[in-house]
Amino acid sequence: MNIKRNIRLVRKIFNVLDLVNIVLSVVIIVLGIFIFVNISGNKALFPVLFLMAFVLNLSIAFRAWLNDNKGRYIIQLVISAFLLCVTFLGFIAV
């Protein structure tokens, strides 16, 4: 019974991660279009865009960690670290 409960928990976590990925992807696309329409007026939104991309990549890394896919996990963590650095640089520049 404990194994079935753990499998259900992992499935629920995967469903939540899928929902987070979908919502963040849509928000990132809409925000990117919004920034592109008026670049000079929306410069302050660039760090927010990169912060959302950081969270998205972190959730993908967490899913890879749950799947025990170490290569993809490490790659996603490196990309997430890069996006976090870009986010901090963006906040400093704005």
PyMOL Python script that loads the backbone (N, CA, C, O; Angstrom):
from pymol import cmd

cmd.read_pdbstr("""\
ATOM      1  N   MET A   1       0.812  -1.201   0.000  1.00  0.00           N
ATOM      2  CA  MET A   1       0.000   0.000   0.000  1.00  0.00           C
ATOM      3  C   MET A   1       0.858   1.268   0.000  1.00  0.00           C
ATOM      4  O   MET A   1       0.485   2.274  -0.602  1.00  0.00           O
ATOM      5  N   ASN A   2       1.987   1.214   0.666  1.00  0.00           N
ATOM      6  CA  ASN A   2       2.839   2.389   0.736  1.00  0.00           C
ATOM      7  C   ASN A   2       3.404   2.731  -0.639  1.00  0.00           C
ATOM      8  O   ASN A   2       3.561   3.907  -0.967  1.00  0.00           O
ATOM      9  N   ILE A   3       3.708   1.722  -1.442  1.00  0.00           N
ATOM     10  CA  ILE A   3       4.230   1.959  -2.786  1.00  0.00           C
ATOM     11  C   ILE A   3       3.169   2.629  -3.649  1.00  0.00           C
ATOM     12  O   ILE A   3       3.482   3.546  -4.408  1.00  0.00           O
ATOM     13  N   LYS A   4       1.918   2.186  -3.544  1.00  0.00           N
ATOM     14  CA  LYS A   4       0.845   2.798  -4.324  1.00  0.00           C
ATOM     15  C   LYS A   4       0.642   4.257  -3.923  1.00  0.00           C
ATOM     16  O   LYS A   4       0.373   5.108  -4.771  1.00  0.00           O
ATOM     17  N   ARG A   5       0.772   4.536  -2.644  1.00  0.00           N
ATOM     18  CA  ARG A   5       0.603   5.903  -2.174  1.00  0.00           C
ATOM     19  C   ARG A   5       1.740   6.781  -2.704  1.00  0.00           C
ATOM     20  O   ARG A   5       1.511   7.932  -3.078  1.00  0.00           O
ATOM     21  N   ASN A   6       2.964   6.246  -2.738  1.00  0.00           N
ATOM     22  CA  ASN A   6       4.090   7.007  -3.268  1.00  0.00           C
ATOM     23  C   ASN A   6       3.935   7.261  -4.764  1.00  0.00           C
ATOM     24  O   ASN A   6       4.269   8.340  -5.255  1.00  0.00           O
ATOM     25  N   ILE A   7       3.428   6.263  -5.484  1.00  0.00           N
ATOM     26  CA  ILE A   7       3.204   6.438  -6.924  1.00  0.00           C
ATOM     27  C   ILE A   7       2.151   7.511  -7.162  1.00  0.00           C
ATOM     28  O   ILE A   7       2.296   8.330  -8.069  1.00  0.00           O
ATOM     29  N   ARG A   8       1.105   7.512  -6.366  1.00  0.00           N
ATOM     30  CA  ARG A   8       0.070   8.546  -6.505  1.00  0.00           C
ATOM     31  C   ARG A   8       0.638   9.934  -6.199  1.00  0.00           C
ATOM     32  O   ARG A   8       0.305  10.912  -6.868  1.00  0.00           O
ATOM     33  N   LEU A   9       1.489  10.005  -5.190  1.00  0.00           N
ATOM     34  CA  LEU A   9       2.090  11.283  -4.824  1.00  0.00           C
ATOM     35  C   LEU A   9       2.976  11.807  -5.948  1.00  0.00           C
ATOM     36  O   LEU A   9       2.932  12.994  -6.270  1.00  0.00           O
ATOM     37  N   VAL A  10       3.773  10.936  -6.540  1.00  0.00           N
ATOM     38  CA  VAL A  10       4.636  11.342  -7.649  1.00  0.00           C
ATOM     39  C   VAL A  10       3.797  11.785  -8.842  1.00  0.00           C
ATOM     40  O   VAL A  10       4.142  12.763  -9.507  1.00  0.00           O
ATOM     41  N   ARG A  11       2.716  11.090  -9.120  1.00  0.00           N
ATOM     42  CA  ARG A  11       1.834  11.500 -10.221  1.00  0.00           C
ATOM     43  C   ARG A  11       1.213  12.864  -9.960  1.00  0.00           C
ATOM     44  O   ARG A  11       1.097  13.680 -10.875  1.00  0.00           O
ATOM     45  N   LYS A  12       0.813  13.118  -8.714  1.00  0.00           N
ATOM     46  CA  LYS A  12       0.263  14.426  -8.379  1.00  0.00           C
ATOM     47  C   LYS A  12       1.312  15.515  -8.540  1.00  0.00           C
ATOM     48  O   LYS A  12       1.015  16.605  -9.029  1.00  0.00           O
ATOM     49  N   ILE A  13       2.541  15.216  -8.126  1.00  0.00           N
ATOM     50  CA  ILE A  13       3.623  16.192  -8.280  1.00  0.00           C
ATOM     51  C   ILE A  13       3.868  16.477  -9.756  1.00  0.00           C
ATOM     52  O   ILE A  13       4.059  17.630 -10.140  1.00  0.00           O
ATOM     53  N   PHE A  14       3.864  15.425 -10.596  1.00  0.00           N
ATOM     54  CA  PHE A  14       4.052  15.623 -12.027  1.00  0.00           C
ATOM     55  C   PHE A  14       2.924  16.454 -12.624  1.00  0.00           C
ATOM     56  O   PHE A  14       3.169  17.289 -13.495  1.00  0.00           O
ATOM     57  N   ASN A  15       1.699  16.238 -12.171  1.00  0.00           N
ATOM     58  CA  ASN A  15       0.565  17.026 -12.671  1.00  0.00           C
ATOM     59  C   ASN A  15       0.710  18.501 -12.290  1.00  0.00           C
ATOM     60  O   ASN A  15       0.435  19.389 -13.098  1.00  0.00           O
ATOM     61  N   VAL A  16       1.141  18.751 -11.065  1.00  0.00           N
ATOM     62  CA  VAL A  16       1.347  20.133 -10.625  1.00  0.00           C
ATOM     63  C   VAL A  16       2.474  20.776 -11.418  1.00  0.00           C
ATOM     64  O   VAL A  16       2.365  21.932 -11.826  1.00  0.00           O
ATOM     65  N   LEU A  17       3.559  20.036 -11.641  1.00  0.00           N
ATOM     66  CA  LEU A  17       4.673  20.576 -12.427  1.00  0.00           C
ATOM     67  C   LEU A  17       4.254  20.860 -13.865  1.00  0.00           C
ATOM     68  O   LEU A  17       4.670  21.863 -14.446  1.00  0.00           O
ATOM     69  N   ASP A  18       3.437  19.988 -14.440  1.00  0.00           N
ATOM     70  CA  ASP A  18       2.929  20.245 -15.794  1.00  0.00           C
ATOM     71  C   ASP A  18       2.095  21.512 -15.837  1.00  0.00           C
ATOM     72  O   ASP A  18       2.225  22.314 -16.762  1.00  0.00           O
ATOM     73  N   LEU A  19       1.242  21.696 -14.844  1.00  0.00           N
ATOM     74  CA  LEU A  19       0.408  22.891 -14.782  1.00  0.00           C
ATOM     75  C   LEU A  19       1.265  24.145 -14.623  1.00  0.00           C
ATOM     76  O   LEU A  19       1.013  25.157 -15.277  1.00  0.00           O
ATOM     77  N   VAL A  20       2.269  24.082 -13.762  1.00  0.00           N
ATOM     78  CA  VAL A  20       3.179  25.220 -13.560  1.00  0.00           C
ATOM     79  C   VAL A  20       3.914  25.543 -14.859  1.00  0.00           C
ATOM     80  O   VAL A  20       4.054  26.709 -15.227  1.00  0.00           O
ATOM     81  N   ASN A  21       4.381  24.504 -15.552  1.00  0.00           N
ATOM     82  CA  ASN A  21       5.089  24.720 -16.812  1.00  0.00           C
ATOM     83  C   ASN A  21       4.196  25.367 -17.863  1.00  0.00           C
ATOM     84  O   ASN A  21       4.632  26.270 -18.578  1.00  0.00           O
ATOM     85  N   ILE A  22       2.970  24.919 -17.958  1.00  0.00           N
ATOM     86  CA  ILE A  22       2.046  25.486 -18.948  1.00  0.00           C
ATOM     87  C   ILE A  22       1.743  26.947 -18.623  1.00  0.00           C
ATOM     88  O   ILE A  22       1.804  27.807 -19.502  1.00  0.00           O
ATOM     89  N   VAL A  23       1.422  27.221 -17.378  1.00  0.00           N
ATOM     90  CA  VAL A  23       1.078  28.593 -16.987  1.00  0.00           C
ATOM     91  C   VAL A  23       2.271  29.521 -17.177  1.00  0.00           C
ATOM     92  O   VAL A  23       2.128  30.608 -17.736  1.00  0.00           O
ATOM     93  N   LEU A  24       3.453  29.099 -16.714  1.00  0.00           N
ATOM     94  CA  LEU A  24       4.628  29.953 -16.868  1.00  0.00           C
ATOM     95  C   LEU A  24       4.999  30.161 -18.331  1.00  0.00           C
ATOM     96  O   LEU A  24       5.416  31.254 -18.714  1.00  0.00           O
ATOM     97  N   SER A  25       4.852  29.136 -19.141  1.00  0.00           N
ATOM     98  CA  SER A  25       5.160  29.272 -20.566  1.00  0.00           C
ATOM     99  C   SER A  25       4.252  30.298 -21.230  1.00  0.00           C
ATOM    100  O   SER A  25       4.718  31.134 -22.005  1.00  0.00           O
ATOM    101  N   VAL A  26       2.975  30.238 -20.932  1.00  0.00           N
ATOM    102  CA  VAL A  26       2.027  31.195 -21.512  1.00  0.00           C
ATOM    103  C   VAL A  26       2.329  32.612 -21.020  1.00  0.00           C
ATOM    104  O   VAL A  26       2.307  33.560 -21.804  1.00  0.00           O
ATOM    105  N   VAL A  27       2.608  32.752 -19.733  1.00  0.00           N
ATOM    106  CA  VAL A  27       2.904  34.081 -19.187  1.00  0.00           C
ATOM    107  C   VAL A  27       4.192  34.635 -19.791  1.00  0.00           C
ATOM    108  O   VAL A  27       4.267  35.825 -20.098  1.00  0.00           O
ATOM    109  N   ILE A  28       5.198  33.793 -19.964  1.00  0.00           N
ATOM    110  CA  ILE A  28       6.464  34.240 -20.552  1.00  0.00           C
ATOM    111  C   ILE A  28       6.248  34.694 -21.991  1.00  0.00           C
ATOM    112  O   ILE A  28       6.793  35.718 -22.403  1.00  0.00           O
ATOM    113  N   ILE A  29       5.468  33.953 -22.753  1.00  0.00           N
ATOM    114  CA  ILE A  29       5.208  34.332 -24.144  1.00  0.00           C
ATOM    115  C   ILE A  29       4.445  35.652 -24.217  1.00  0.00           C
ATOM    116  O   ILE A  29       4.800  36.533 -24.999  1.00  0.00           O
ATOM    117  N   VAL A  30       3.403  35.789 -23.406  1.00  0.00           N
ATOM    118  CA  VAL A  30       2.611  37.026 -23.409  1.00  0.00           C
ATOM    119  C   VAL A  30       3.468  38.210 -22.959  1.00  0.00           C
ATOM    120  O   VAL A  30       3.401  39.286 -23.553  1.00  0.00           O
ATOM    121  N   LEU A  31       4.264  38.016 -21.924  1.00  0.00           N
ATOM    122  CA  LEU A  31       5.124  39.088 -21.446  1.00  0.00           C
ATOM    123  C   LEU A  31       6.182  39.457 -22.485  1.00  0.00           C
ATOM    124  O   LEU A  31       6.497  40.633 -22.662  1.00  0.00           O
ATOM    125  N   GLY A  32       6.727  38.453 -23.170  1.00  0.00           N
ATOM    126  CA  GLY A  32       7.698  38.719 -24.228  1.00  0.00           C
ATOM    127  C   GLY A  32       7.101  39.527 -25.358  1.00  0.00           C
ATOM    128  O   GLY A  32       7.742  40.445 -25.869  1.00  0.00           O
ATOM    129  N   ILE A  33       5.884  39.201 -25.755  1.00  0.00           N
ATOM    130  CA  ILE A  33       5.201  39.972 -26.799  1.00  0.00           C
ATOM    131  C   ILE A  33       4.917  41.390 -26.315  1.00  0.00           C
ATOM    132  O   ILE A  33       5.084  42.353 -27.063  1.00  0.00           O
ATOM    133  N   PHE A  34       4.489  41.514 -25.068  1.00  0.00           N
ATOM    134  CA  PHE A  34       4.199  42.820 -24.482  1.00  0.00           C
ATOM    135  C   PHE A  34       5.454  43.690 -24.451  1.00  0.00           C
ATOM    136  O   PHE A  34       5.390  44.886 -24.737  1.00  0.00           O
ATOM    137  N   ILE A  35       6.591  43.094 -24.106  1.00  0.00           N
ATOM    138  CA  ILE A  35       7.853  43.834 -24.075  1.00  0.00           C
ATOM    139  C   ILE A  35       8.270  44.217 -25.499  1.00  0.00           C
ATOM    140  O   ILE A  35       8.736  45.332 -25.735  1.00  0.00           O
ATOM    141  N   PHE A  36       8.103  43.293 -26.437  1.00  0.00           N
ATOM    142  CA  PHE A  36       8.522  43.539 -27.820  1.00  0.00           C
ATOM    143  C   PHE A  36       7.738  44.678 -28.463  1.00  0.00           C
ATOM    144  O   PHE A  36       8.280  45.410 -29.291  1.00  0.00           O
ATOM    145  N   VAL A  37       6.486  44.833 -28.098  1.00  0.00           N
ATOM    146  CA  VAL A  37       5.654  45.889 -28.681  1.00  0.00           C
ATOM    147  C   VAL A  37       6.193  47.271 -28.321  1.00  0.00           C
ATOM    148  O   VAL A  37       6.209  48.169 -29.163  1.00  0.00           O
ATOM    149  N   ASN A  38       6.632  47.446 -27.083  1.00  0.00           N
ATOM    150  CA  ASN A  38       7.144  48.742 -26.632  1.00  0.00           C
ATOM    151  C   ASN A  38       8.407  48.506 -25.806  1.00  0.00           C
ATOM    152  O   ASN A  38       8.358  48.489 -24.576  1.00  0.00           O
ATOM    153  N   ILE A  39       9.518  48.328 -26.478  1.00  0.00           N
ATOM    154  CA  ILE A  39      10.762  47.973 -25.798  1.00  0.00           C
ATOM    155  C   ILE A  39      11.238  49.089 -24.864  1.00  0.00           C
ATOM    156  O   ILE A  39      11.631  48.818 -23.729  1.00  0.00           O
ATOM    157  N   SER A  40      11.205  50.303 -25.320  1.00  0.00           N
ATOM    158  CA  SER A  40      11.726  51.398 -24.501  1.00  0.00           C
ATOM    159  C   SER A  40      10.873  51.645 -23.255  1.00  0.00           C
ATOM    160  O   SER A  40      11.399  52.041 -22.215  1.00  0.00           O
ATOM    161  N   GLY A  41       9.598  51.420 -23.350  1.00  0.00           N
ATOM    162  CA  GLY A  41       8.727  51.656 -22.204  1.00  0.00           C
ATOM    163  C   GLY A  41       8.653  50.498 -21.228  1.00  0.00           C
ATOM    164  O   GLY A  41       8.203  50.664 -20.094  1.00  0.00           O
ATOM    165  N   ASN A  42       9.091  49.324 -21.661  1.00  0.00           N
ATOM    166  CA  ASN A  42       8.969  48.140 -20.814  1.00  0.00           C
ATOM    167  C   ASN A  42      10.319  47.511 -20.479  1.00  0.00           C
ATOM    168  O   ASN A  42      10.418  46.296 -20.310  1.00  0.00           O
ATOM    169  N   LYS A  43      11.337  48.327 -20.384  1.00  0.00           N
ATOM    170  CA  LYS A  43      12.666  47.803 -20.054  1.00  0.00           C
ATOM    171  C   LYS A  43      12.695  47.165 -18.666  1.00  0.00           C
ATOM    172  O   LYS A  43      13.470  46.240 -18.421  1.00  0.00           O
ATOM    173  N   ALA A  44      11.872  47.647 -17.784  1.00  0.00           N
ATOM    174  CA  ALA A  44      11.869  47.132 -16.409  1.00  0.00           C
ATOM    175  C   ALA A  44      11.295  45.721 -16.330  1.00  0.00           C
ATOM    176  O   ALA A  44      11.470  45.038 -15.321  1.00  0.00           O
ATOM    177  N   LEU A  45      10.616  45.281 -17.379  1.00  0.00           N
ATOM    178  CA  LEU A  45      10.023  43.941 -17.358  1.00  0.00           C
ATOM    179  C   LEU A  45      10.989  42.846 -17.802  1.00  0.00           C
ATOM    180  O   LEU A  45      10.691  41.663 -17.636  1.00  0.00           O
ATOM    181  N   PHE A  46      12.144  43.216 -18.365  1.00  0.00           N
ATOM    182  CA  PHE A  46      13.105  42.205 -18.781  1.00  0.00           C
ATOM    183  C   PHE A  46      13.576  41.323 -17.621  1.00  0.00           C
ATOM    184  O   PHE A  46      13.601  40.101 -17.774  1.00  0.00           O
ATOM    185  N   PRO A  47      13.952  41.893 -16.462  1.00  0.00           N
ATOM    186  CA  PRO A  47      14.351  41.023 -15.348  1.00  0.00           C
ATOM    187  C   PRO A  47      13.223  40.104 -14.875  1.00  0.00           C
ATOM    188  O   PRO A  47      13.474  38.975 -14.451  1.00  0.00           O
ATOM    189  N   VAL A  48      11.994  40.586 -14.948  1.00  0.00           N
ATOM    190  CA  VAL A  48      10.854  39.752 -14.553  1.00  0.00           C
ATOM    191  C   VAL A  48      10.702  38.581 -15.519  1.00  0.00           C
ATOM    192  O   VAL A  48      10.398  37.462 -15.108  1.00  0.00           O
ATOM    193  N   LEU A  49      10.915  38.847 -16.796  1.00  0.00           N
ATOM    194  CA  LEU A  49      10.856  37.797 -17.812  1.00  0.00           C
ATOM    195  C   LEU A  49      11.917  36.736 -17.552  1.00  0.00           C
ATOM    196  O   LEU A  49      11.630  35.540 -17.618  1.00  0.00           O
ATOM    197  N   PHE A  50      13.134  37.164 -17.259  1.00  0.00           N
ATOM    198  CA  PHE A  50      14.201  36.206 -16.984  1.00  0.00           C
ATOM    199  C   PHE A  50      13.979  35.477 -15.663  1.00  0.00           C
ATOM    200  O   PHE A  50      14.370  34.317 -15.526  1.00  0.00           O
ATOM    201  N   LEU A  51      13.362  36.137 -14.698  1.00  0.00           N
ATOM    202  CA  LEU A  51      13.046  35.471 -13.434  1.00  0.00           C
ATOM    203  C   LEU A  51      12.017  34.361 -13.640  1.00  0.00           C
ATOM    204  O   LEU A  51      12.125  33.288 -13.045  1.00  0.00           O
ATOM    205  N   MET A  52      11.026  34.622 -14.478  1.00  0.00           N
ATOM    206  CA  MET A  52      10.037  33.585 -14.788  1.00  0.00           C
ATOM    207  C   MET A  52      10.671  32.430 -15.552  1.00  0.00           C
ATOM    208  O   MET A  52      10.333  31.268 -15.323  1.00  0.00           O
ATOM    209  N   ALA A  53      11.588  32.747 -16.458  1.00  0.00           N
ATOM    210  CA  ALA A  53      12.295  31.688 -17.184  1.00  0.00           C
ATOM    211  C   ALA A  53      13.157  30.869 -16.226  1.00  0.00           C
ATOM    212  O   ALA A  53      13.295  29.658 -16.399  1.00  0.00           O
ATOM    213  N   PHE A  54      13.736  31.520 -15.217  1.00  0.00           N
ATOM    214  CA  PHE A  54      14.503  30.806 -14.192  1.00  0.00           C
ATOM    215  C   PHE A  54      13.620  29.824 -13.434  1.00  0.00           C
ATOM    216  O   PHE A  54      14.002  28.672 -13.228  1.00  0.00           O
ATOM    217  N   VAL A  55      12.456  30.272 -13.024  1.00  0.00           N
ATOM    218  CA  VAL A  55      11.534  29.401 -12.287  1.00  0.00           C
ATOM    219  C   VAL A  55      11.070  28.238 -13.173  1.00  0.00           C
ATOM    220  O   VAL A  55      10.953  27.106 -12.702  1.00  0.00           O
ATOM    221  N   LEU A  56      10.811  28.512 -14.436  1.00  0.00           N
ATOM    222  CA  LEU A  56      10.406  27.462 -15.369  1.00  0.00           C
ATOM    223  C   LEU A  56      11.500  26.411 -15.521  1.00  0.00           C
ATOM    224  O   LEU A  56      11.215  25.214 -15.467  1.00  0.00           O
ATOM    225  N   ASN A  57      12.733  26.836 -15.708  1.00  0.00           N
ATOM    226  CA  ASN A  57      13.831  25.886 -15.836  1.00  0.00           C
ATOM    227  C   ASN A  57      14.092  25.134 -14.536  1.00  0.00           C
ATOM    228  O   ASN A  57      14.487  23.968 -14.559  1.00  0.00           O
ATOM    229  N   LEU A  58      13.875  25.790 -13.416  1.00  0.00           N
ATOM    230  CA  LEU A  58      14.039  25.110 -12.131  1.00  0.00           C
ATOM    231  C   LEU A  58      12.985  24.027 -11.952  1.00  0.00           C
ATOM    232  O   LEU A  58      13.281  22.963 -11.407  1.00  0.00           O
ATOM    233  N   SER A  59      11.768  24.280 -12.399  1.00  0.00           N
ATOM    234  CA  SER A  59      10.734  23.247 -12.294  1.00  0.00           C
ATOM    235  C   SER A  59      11.023  22.080 -13.238  1.00  0.00           C
ATOM    236  O   SER A  59      10.722  20.930 -12.916  1.00  0.00           O
ATOM    237  N   ILE A  60      11.604  22.372 -14.399  1.00  0.00           N
ATOM    238  CA  ILE A  60      11.997  21.294 -15.316  1.00  0.00           C
ATOM    239  C   ILE A  60      13.141  20.483 -14.706  1.00  0.00           C
ATOM    240  O   ILE A  60      13.181  19.260 -14.842  1.00  0.00           O
ATOM    241  N   ALA A  61      14.066  21.163 -14.036  1.00  0.00           N
ATOM    242  CA  ALA A  61      15.163  20.456 -13.365  1.00  0.00           C
ATOM    243  C   ALA A  61      14.639  19.567 -12.244  1.00  0.00           C
ATOM    244  O   ALA A  61      15.131  18.455 -12.050  1.00  0.00           O
ATOM    245  N   PHE A  62      13.646  20.052 -11.509  1.00  0.00           N
ATOM    246  CA  PHE A  62      13.062  19.252 -10.435  1.00  0.00           C
ATOM    247  C   PHE A  62      12.391  18.006 -10.992  1.00  0.00           C
ATOM    248  O   PHE A  62      12.486  16.927 -10.407  1.00  0.00           O
ATOM    249  N   ARG A  63      11.720  18.155 -12.109  1.00  0.00           N
ATOM    250  CA  ARG A  63      11.072  16.995 -12.739  1.00  0.00           C
ATOM    251  C   ARG A  63      12.128  15.987 -13.214  1.00  0.00           C
ATOM    252  O   ARG A  63      11.938  14.780 -13.072  1.00  0.00           O
ATOM    253  N   ALA A  64      13.233  16.479 -13.773  1.00  0.00           N
ATOM    254  CA  ALA A  64      14.311  15.587 -14.209  1.00  0.00           C
ATOM    255  C   ALA A  64      14.928  14.882 -13.007  1.00  0.00           C
ATOM    256  O   ALA A  64      15.318  13.718 -13.100  1.00  0.00           O
ATOM    257  N   TRP A  65      15.018  15.584 -11.879  1.00  0.00           N
ATOM    258  CA  TRP A  65      15.548  14.960 -10.660  1.00  0.00           C
ATOM    259  C   TRP A  65      14.613  13.857 -10.172  1.00  0.00           C
ATOM    260  O   TRP A  65      15.071  12.805  -9.726  1.00  0.00           O
ATOM    261  N   LEU A  66      13.310  14.092 -10.255  1.00  0.00           N
ATOM    262  CA  LEU A  66      12.354  13.066  -9.847  1.00  0.00           C
ATOM    263  C   LEU A  66      12.408  11.854 -10.769  1.00  0.00           C
ATOM    264  O   LEU A  66      12.200  10.724 -10.326  1.00  0.00           O
ATOM    265  N   ASN A  67      12.685  12.086 -12.047  1.00  0.00           N
ATOM    266  CA  ASN A  67      12.795  10.986 -13.005  1.00  0.00           C
ATOM    267  C   ASN A  67      14.152  10.299 -12.944  1.00  0.00           C
ATOM    268  O   ASN A  67      14.383   9.322 -13.656  1.00  0.00           O
ATOM    269  N   ASP A  68      15.049  10.797 -12.102  1.00  0.00           N
ATOM    270  CA  ASP A  68      16.393  10.255 -11.937  1.00  0.00           C
ATOM    271  C   ASP A  68      17.191  10.369 -13.237  1.00  0.00           C
ATOM    272  O   ASP A  68      17.933   9.459 -13.606  1.00  0.00           O
ATOM    273  N   ASN A  69      17.028  11.490 -13.916  1.00  0.00           N
ATOM    274  CA  ASN A  69      17.745  11.793 -15.148  1.00  0.00           C
ATOM    275  C   ASN A  69      18.812  12.827 -14.807  1.00  0.00           C
ATOM    276  O   ASN A  69      18.581  14.030 -14.931  1.00  0.00           O
ATOM    277  N   LYS A  70      19.983  12.356 -14.377  1.00  0.00           N
ATOM    278  CA  LYS A  70      21.007  13.243 -13.820  1.00  0.00           C
ATOM    279  C   LYS A  70      21.596  14.194 -14.859  1.00  0.00           C
ATOM    280  O   LYS A  70      21.892  15.346 -14.539  1.00  0.00           O
ATOM    281  N   GLY A  71      21.769  13.736 -16.087  1.00  0.00           N
ATOM    282  CA  GLY A  71      22.340  14.597 -17.118  1.00  0.00           C
ATOM    283  C   GLY A  71      21.462  15.799 -17.406  1.00  0.00           C
ATOM    284  O   GLY A  71      21.928  16.938 -17.438  1.00  0.00           O
ATOM    285  N   ARG A  72      20.187  15.526 -17.615  1.00  0.00           N
ATOM    286  CA  ARG A  72      19.244  16.618 -17.889  1.00  0.00           C
ATOM    287  C   ARG A  72      19.102  17.518 -16.666  1.00  0.00           C
ATOM    288  O   ARG A  72      18.963  18.733 -16.806  1.00  0.00           O
ATOM    289  N   TYR A  73      19.136  16.937 -15.475  1.00  0.00           N
ATOM    290  CA  TYR A  73      19.025  17.694 -14.234  1.00  0.00           C
ATOM    291  C   TYR A  73      20.165  18.701 -14.119  1.00  0.00           C
ATOM    292  O   TYR A  73      19.937  19.866 -13.791  1.00  0.00           O
ATOM    293  N   ILE A  74      21.380  18.258 -14.388  1.00  0.00           N
ATOM    294  CA  ILE A  74      22.539  19.142 -14.273  1.00  0.00           C
ATOM    295  C   ILE A  74      22.488  20.235 -15.343  1.00  0.00           C
ATOM    296  O   ILE A  74      22.779  21.396 -15.057  1.00  0.00           O
ATOM    297  N   ILE A  75      22.122  19.872 -16.560  1.00  0.00           N
ATOM    298  CA  ILE A  75      22.028  20.868 -17.630  1.00  0.00           C
ATOM    299  C   ILE A  75      20.986  21.933 -17.287  1.00  0.00           C
ATOM    300  O   ILE A  75      21.231  23.124 -17.482  1.00  0.00           O
ATOM    301  N   GLN A  76      19.833  21.515 -16.780  1.00  0.00           N
ATOM    302  CA  GLN A  76      18.784  22.471 -16.424  1.00  0.00           C
ATOM    303  C   GLN A  76      19.209  23.358 -15.255  1.00  0.00           C
ATOM    304  O   GLN A  76      18.845  24.533 -15.205  1.00  0.00           O
ATOM    305  N   LEU A  77      19.975  22.806 -14.317  1.00  0.00           N
ATOM    306  CA  LEU A  77      20.468  23.625 -13.211  1.00  0.00           C
ATOM    307  C   LEU A  77      21.467  24.670 -13.697  1.00  0.00           C
ATOM    308  O   LEU A  77      21.463  25.801 -13.211  1.00  0.00           O
ATOM    309  N   VAL A  78      22.321  24.303 -14.649  1.00  0.00           N
ATOM    310  CA  VAL A  78      23.285  25.260 -15.201  1.00  0.00           C
ATOM    311  C   VAL A  78      22.543  26.379 -15.937  1.00  0.00           C
ATOM    312  O   VAL A  78      22.874  27.554 -15.779  1.00  0.00           O
ATOM    313  N   ILE A  79      21.546  26.014 -16.736  1.00  0.00           N
ATOM    314  CA  ILE A  79      20.749  27.018 -17.443  1.00  0.00           C
ATOM    315  C   ILE A  79      20.013  27.904 -16.437  1.00  0.00           C
ATOM    316  O   ILE A  79      19.923  29.116 -16.628  1.00  0.00           O
ATOM    317  N   SER A  80      19.489  27.304 -15.374  1.00  0.00           N
ATOM    318  CA  SER A  80      18.792  28.083 -14.348  1.00  0.00           C
ATOM    319  C   SER A  80      19.730  29.057 -13.657  1.00  0.00           C
ATOM    320  O   SER A  80      19.354  30.196 -13.383  1.00  0.00           O
ATOM    321  N   ALA A  81      20.950  28.615 -13.374  1.00  0.00           N
ATOM    322  CA  ALA A  81      21.930  29.504 -12.737  1.00  0.00           C
ATOM    323  C   ALA A  81      22.271  30.671 -13.654  1.00  0.00           C
ATOM    324  O   ALA A  81      22.399  31.805 -13.194  1.00  0.00           O
ATOM    325  N   PHE A  82      22.420  30.397 -14.964  1.00  0.00           N
ATOM    326  CA  PHE A  82      22.692  31.458 -15.926  1.00  0.00           C
ATOM    327  C   PHE A  82      21.539  32.463 -15.959  1.00  0.00           C
ATOM    328  O   PHE A  82      21.765  33.673 -15.959  1.00  0.00           O
ATOM    329  N   LEU A  83      20.304  31.958 -15.988  1.00  0.00           N
ATOM    330  CA  LEU A  83      19.144  32.855 -16.019  1.00  0.00           C
ATOM    331  C   LEU A  83      19.030  33.670 -14.739  1.00  0.00           C
ATOM    332  O   LEU A  83      18.604  34.824 -14.775  1.00  0.00           O
ATOM    333  N   LEU A  84      19.406  33.082 -13.615  1.00  0.00           N
ATOM    334  CA  LEU A  84      19.382  33.833 -12.364  1.00  0.00           C
ATOM    335  C   LEU A  84      20.424  34.950 -12.389  1.00  0.00           C
ATOM    336  O   LEU A  84      20.157  36.053 -11.911  1.00  0.00           O
ATOM    337  N   CYS A  85      21.602  34.679 -12.940  1.00  0.00           N
ATOM    338  CA  CYS A  85      22.628  35.724 -13.074  1.00  0.00           C
ATOM    339  C   CYS A  85      22.147  36.841 -13.984  1.00  0.00           C
ATOM    340  O   CYS A  85      22.347  38.018 -13.684  1.00  0.00           O
ATOM    341  N   VAL A  86      21.514  36.480 -15.097  1.00  0.00           N
ATOM    342  CA  VAL A  86      20.985  37.491 -16.016  1.00  0.00           C
ATOM    343  C   VAL A  86      19.886  38.304 -15.331  1.00  0.00           C
ATOM    344  O   VAL A  86      19.775  39.510 -15.552  1.00  0.00           O
ATOM    345  N   THR A  87      19.081  37.650 -14.506  1.00  0.00           N
ATOM    346  CA  THR A  87      18.034  38.354 -13.773  1.00  0.00           C
ATOM    347  C   THR A  87      18.634  39.387 -12.828  1.00  0.00           C
ATOM    348  O   THR A  87      18.174  40.528 -12.784  1.00  0.00           O
ATOM    349  N   PHE A  88      19.659  38.995 -12.069  1.00  0.00           N
ATOM    350  CA  PHE A  88      20.294  39.939 -11.154  1.00  0.00           C
ATOM    351  C   PHE A  88      20.947  41.100 -11.905  1.00  0.00           C
ATOM    352  O   PHE A  88      20.856  42.250 -11.478  1.00  0.00           O
ATOM    353  N   LEU A  89      21.604  40.794 -13.022  1.00  0.00           N
ATOM    354  CA  LEU A  89      22.190  41.851 -13.834  1.00  0.00           C
ATOM    355  C   LEU A  89      21.120  42.789 -14.380  1.00  0.00           C
ATOM    356  O   LEU A  89      21.329  43.999 -14.462  1.00  0.00           O
ATOM    357  N   GLY A  90      19.992  42.233 -14.748  1.00  0.00           N
ATOM    358  CA  GLY A  90      18.882  43.051 -15.231  1.00  0.00           C
ATOM    359  C   GLY A  90      18.329  43.970 -14.157  1.00  0.00           C
ATOM    360  O   GLY A  90      18.032  45.137 -14.413  1.00  0.00           O
ATOM    361  N   PHE A  91      18.194  43.427 -12.938  1.00  0.00           N
ATOM    362  CA  PHE A  91      17.693  44.272 -11.849  1.00  0.00           C
ATOM    363  C   PHE A  91      18.691  45.378 -11.514  1.00  0.00           C
ATOM    364  O   PHE A  91      18.291  46.490 -11.172  1.00  0.00           O
ATOM    365  N   ILE A  92      19.978  45.082 -11.610  1.00  0.00           N
ATOM    366  CA  ILE A  92      20.993  46.099 -11.335  1.00  0.00           C
ATOM    367  C   ILE A  92      20.980  47.162 -12.428  1.00  0.00           C
ATOM    368  O   ILE A  92      21.099  48.352 -12.135  1.00  0.00           O
ATOM    369  N   ALA A  93      20.836  46.742 -13.685  1.00  0.00           N
ATOM    370  CA  ALA A  93      20.889  47.696 -14.804  1.00  0.00           C
ATOM    371  C   ALA A  93      19.670  48.603 -14.867  1.00  0.00           C
ATOM    372  O   ALA A  93      19.753  49.742 -15.327  1.00  0.00           O
ATOM    373  N   VAL A  94      18.544  48.092 -14.403  1.00  0.00           N
ATOM    374  CA  VAL A  94      17.312  48.895 -14.479  1.00  0.00           C
ATOM    375  C   VAL A  94      17.284  49.781 -13.299  1.00  0.00           C
ATOM    376  O   VAL A  94      16.344  50.558 -13.133  1.00  0.00           O
TER     377      VAL A  94
END
""", "prot")
cmd.dss("prot")
cmd.show_as("cartoon", "prot")
cmd.util.cbc("prot")
cmd.orient("prot")
